[in-house]
């Protein structure tokens, strides 16, 4: 066989593998190739048939380094395997799955190095910092190629830097609700319902805090959580760190102060969080929820999977919205409103390091595009998909939790993306919160000092 004929065979192989499984529409009954029960089985069956028919599988011609997150590994490894079946010319080497603890620093070191991975995971807030340092490729033109109208607006917004450019492609997003143990609620005489006002939530925190048992987990040794958890209550009260136009620090506003002081009150007046919250991160606190030492656990959509993995019986799991102040929203209705209080709190994206090998960038982008195929994004996903086209399938796959999360994209954390030097701000927020909860300062004084410090860090004036 001539070199030209061999090249044709190789191209035919790649083309035919795609054609051989073209009928695998998401959720299509009977659409699997050769009776397969998964995408991977279907692709492997197609490859086997093609090779038997004389198609030549091309050898790898390019190596790519992919870094992902430990919690996404089962899903992303499947996608990488599928990509290899369709594109055997690509070989993934040095694939690494990063744990959350220490991840931010490890990424920063890699991005500043001379030979970083070709694809890395980033959070919206980390991305802001990395982009400001010139460590990520500008993907604005490539995002237009993908089609901006395919994405939910919230998911697009969190992948934009302050300069309005895209430095990452969203592959999943998160929202926060409060999971709870139904049996503990019943034993303590607490009603199960979706909506709680702040006053009502204080009452149940009192009922659920007793004899070494606590109302709610809070991993406040994690700087992101120490900033995020009080923010949930400030946002619900129409406050936050920034004014609505993102030009001034809003922490001294009445709305922000009320949200901050309410959150502090849950611990200072009712002891609602376990004392270990100051030394624990989320991972540690979840074990207390599973052990039934704590009744409630604020989590994202992936919470049930984590709890089940730790041995929790999901038949005992309930979920509610983050409580809200009735003075702003009226008495919570009995049916879900248009914008339930399940705040959108960002998510994860894929970025291409500025210092990665130039000859690999085009191939890296093709891999990212594959992750954003409609079918890949819905089937290999542990959280909220960013693509509008996947919502119906998401509802099917996540029916048990769907009412609490699908509409979460309408509400949330946009302000974080406009806070300059956000990593420094998070660190300041953690220090301020600990000083308030450990009674080194009053909550009000801690917030005033935080406002001054954030203004100094960001260069923004206080409103």
N, C-alpha and C positions, 0 to 999 in steps of 0.2 A: 504494500500500500504506500503510495507516495505521501510526502509531507502534506501536500495540499489536500489529498483525500482524507488523511488522518485529522487535519484541522476541521474539515467539514463534518466528519464523524463526531468530533468533540463538541462542535457547536450544535449538531443535531441532538446529542445526548442531553445537553443543558436545556435545549428547547423542548425536547420530548418529555423530560421529567416534569416540566411545568405543565405541559399539555395533558400528560397522563393523569394528573390529579386535579385538573381544572374543575371537575364536578364536585369538589369538596367545598361546596358553599357552607357557610357557617350554619350549623344546626339542621342542615338539609337531611331529612330522613332518607336512608338508603343511598346517600351520596358518596359513601366511602369507597375507595378504589379496592377492587378485589376482595371485598368483604372485610376490610380492615376496620378496626374499632378506634383508631386514633390517627392523627395526621402522620405521626412518625411511621406507624405500620403501613399506611397508605403509600407514603413516599418510598419506603423500602421495597414494597411490593412492586411499585412502578419501576424502580431502579433494577430490580432483579429481572423483570420482564424485558426491559430495554437492553440489558447486557446480554440476555439470552438471544435477543434478536440481532446482536452484532454491533450495538452501539458502543463506542469506545469511551470509557470513563477517563477524562483527562487527569493527569497528575497535578498536584498542587504547584502553582507557580508564584504564589504570593503568601506571605505569612502576616497575620494580623494579631495584635495583642489586645484582648478585651478584658476590662475590669468591670465587675458588677458588685452588687450588694449580696451579702449572705442570705438575706430573707427572700430575695428574688431568684436565688440560684436554681431551684428546681424548674422554674418557669423559663428563665433565660437560657439555661443549658439546653432545654428542649428546642428552643428557637435556634440556637447556634447549631445544634445537631441537624435540624431540618435545613438550615441554610447550607450546611456542608453537603447534604444529599443533593441539593439542587445546584450548588456551586462548588464542586469538588476541587476547583482550581484554587480555592481559598483554604488555607490551613490556619486554624487558631492555635497560637502558641502562647505560653506564659499567661493563660487565663487565670485570673485571681478573683476571689470573692471576699470582699472587705467587710469586716464586722464594724458596727456603728461606732463602738468605742475606739477612739484614736483615728477614725477614718478621715476626718477633716484634715488633720495634720499630715497623714500619709499621702493624701491626694495633693496637698499643697507642695510637699517635697517632690513628688513625682512630676507635677506640672512645671516646676521650676528647673527640673533636670534636663539633661541634653537628650535623653532617650525615653520619654514617657510612653505609656500605652497609646494605642491608636484610638480607643474609645473609652471614656470614663463616665461614671455616674456622678451627677451633681444635684444638689438641692437648689431650689430657687434662690435662697438667701446666700448660700456659699457661692453660687454662680455669680452673684453680684460682685462679690469680693474678688473672685478669680478674674472676672472680666475687667474689672477696674485695674488689675495688675497686668493686663495684657497677656494672660496665660491661656485663653481659649480662642478658637477660631470664630470669626463672625459668620453665622449661618443664616443670615437674613435672606439672602438670595435663594439659598437652598430650601428654606421654609416656604417661600413663595412657590417653589417648584413642587413641594409636597401638596400645597393647596391649603391656605390659611382657613378657608371656610369649612374644612373638614374637622376643625378643632373647636372645642368649647372655648369661649372667650377667656374664661378664668385660666384655663391651661396655657393659652397663648401668653396672657399677661405675666404669668409667673416665670416665663422663660425669656422675658425681655429685661435688659439691663436699663439703668437710668437713662442711658443714651438712646433708648428706643430700639436697639438692635437685638437680634436673637443670638444667644450664645449656647443654646441647648435645645433639644427636641423633647417635649414632654412625652413620657410613656405611661405614667400613672399619676393619679393625684389622690390626696387624702382629705378626709373630713372627720371631725371629732363629734362623737356622741358619748353618752355615758352608759356603759354596760353594768348590769347589776345581777345579784344572785336572788332569784325569785324566792327561794326557800327562806333566806334570811329576812327578806322583806315581809313574808307572811308571818314568820315567827315573831317579828318585832312590831307587827300591826301596821305595816306601811303599805299603802295602796299601790297597785301597779298602774301606772299611766304614762303617757308620752310626755305630757307637759307639766312643768313645775315653775311656779313663780319663785322669786328669791325668798320671799317670806315662807313659803311652803317648804322650800329646800332646806332652810335653816331648821325647820321642825323635824324633817326626816334625818338630818345629820345628827340632831340630838338623840333621836331614837336609836340610831344605828351605832352610836359611840358608847360603849359600855364594857366594863370588866376586861380590858385588854383587847377589845374589838373596836374597829374604827370604821367610819363611814366611807372614806374614799381614798384610793391610792393617789400618790403624787410623787413622782421621781424628780425631786427638785435639785439633785446634784448634777443634773443634765442642764447645761446653760440654755439650750433651746426650749426645754419644758419650763424652766424657771421664768423665761420671758413669755412663753405661750399661754400657760395656764391662767395667770391673772388677766392676760389680754382677752381671753374668751369672755370674761365678765365686763371688761371695759368696752369691747366691741358690742356686746349685747345691750349695753347702756348708751350706745351711740357715741362712745369715746374712743380713745386709742392713743398711740404715741404721737401721731401726726394729725394736723388739721386736714380737712378734706381735700385741700389743694396741695397737700404734701410739702408746704413751704415753711411750716413752723412746728415747734414741739408743743403737743397738746396735753401733756401729762398733768398740767395744773388746772385743766378745765374741770368743772363740776362733774361732768359725766364720767371722765376718766377717774377722778378721785373716788367717786361713789363705787365704781366697779372694782378698783384696787382695794379699797377699804372693806368692801363686802367679802372679797376673796380672803383677805387677811382675817376677817372676823370668823370665818368657818373654822380656822385653826385656833385662833387666840381665845375665842369664847366657847367653842364646843369641842376643841381637840379632835376635829374631824379627820385629820390625817395622822398616820402612825409617825412616831418620833423619828423613825429611820428614814423618813422622806428627805431629810437633809443630807444623808450620806448615800442614798440609793439613787439609781437611775430607773427608768421604766421597767427594764428587764427584771430587776430585783423586786420591785413593787408588785409586778404581776403574780409572782409566786405567792404573795400574801393574799391576793384575791382568790387564786386557785385553792389555797389552803383554808379559805373561808374565814380568815382573820379580818378581812376588809370586805365590805358589802358592795362597793361600787368601784368601777375602774374606767376612767375616761380613755377612750381608745379610738383608733381608726377602724376602717372596715375589716382590716386583717385581724382584728382582735379575736373573733371567734376561733379562727384557725390556730392562733397562738395558744389560746386557752385550752383548746382540745388537745394540742400537742403536749401541754403540761399536765394532762390528765383530768381536765374539768369536764363534767357532764353537761353538754350544751342544752339538754332539756331543761336545765335550771337557769339558763341565761336569758335575761330580759334586756331591753335597751330603751333609753329615753333621750330626749333632746337635752342639750345644755340648758340649765334654767335661765329664765329671763325676767327682767323687772316688769311687773304688771303695769307700772305707770307709763311705760313707753308703748307697750303692745296691747294693753287691755287684758282682760282675763283670757288665758290661753283657751282657744277653741277646742272642741271635741274632735274635730277632724283636721288632718294636716293642712296648714296654711300654704300659700304659694311659696313662701320663703321660710321654712322651718329653721329653728336655731341649731343647725348642725354645721358649724363654721367650717368653711373650706380653709385648710391650713397648708396649702402647698402640695408638694409631691416630689417626684424625682424625674430627672431628665437625663439624656445622653448627650455628651459634649465631645468635641474633637480638640485635643490639646494643640495649642499653637506650635509647640516644639516637636510634635510628632513627625514622623518621616513624611516628607512631601509626596513621595511616590505612593504612599499608602492612603492618603486622604480620600481619594475618589472611591477606593474600595471600602473604606470605613463608612463613608456616607451611604453606600449601597446596603451595607449591613443594617445601619440605622433605619433606612427606608423599609427594609424587610420587617423589622420589629413593629413598624407603624402600618403594616398591612392590616386591613380590617380584621381578617380572621386571626392573625397572630396576636393582635392586641386584645381580642376578647377571650380567646381560649387560653392564652398563656399569661394570666393576669391575676394578681392577688388583691387588687384594689380597684379604684375607679378608673375606667379607661378615659383617655382624653378625647377620643374621637366620637363625634355625634352619631356616626353610623353604627356604633357598637352598643348603643343604649338599650335597644330592644333585646339583644342577646345577653347583655349584662343583667337586665331585669329577669330573664329566664334563669340564668345561672345563679343569681344571688337573690332569688325571690324572697327568702326569709328576712333579709336585712334591707332589701331595696327601698322601702318607704322612708328610711331614715337617712339615706345617703345620696340617692340619685339627684335630688334637688339641691344638694349642698353646694353645688358649684355657683349658686346664686348669691352666696354670702361669704364674707371672710376676710382673709389676711392680706389684702392687697397692699396695705400700708407698709408692711415689712419690706417690700421690694423697693420702696423709695427712701428707706432709711440709710443714709451713707454710713460706711464703716459698721455694717450691721453686726459683725462678729464681736466687735468691741462693745457695741450697745448691749448685746446679749449677756456678755460677761458682767457689765455694770448692772443689768437687770437682776441677775442672779444674786449679786452682792447686796443689792438694795432689798430684795425680797427676804433673804435670809436675815438681814438686820431687823426687818419688821417682825417677822414671825418668831425670832429668838428674843424679841423685846429689847434689842439694843437701841432701837429708835421706835418712836410711834409710827404707825403706818403712814400717817400724813407727812411726818418729817422725812421718812425714808423716801416717799414719793417726790417731795419737793427737792431733796438732794439728788434723786435720780434724774429729775427734769433738768437740773443745772448741769449734771455730768453729761447727759445725752446731748445737751445743747453744745457743750464744749467739744465733745467727740465729733459731732456731725457738722458743727459750724452753723446750725440753724437756730434762729431766735426762738425764745419761748413766747407762745401766744398769750 
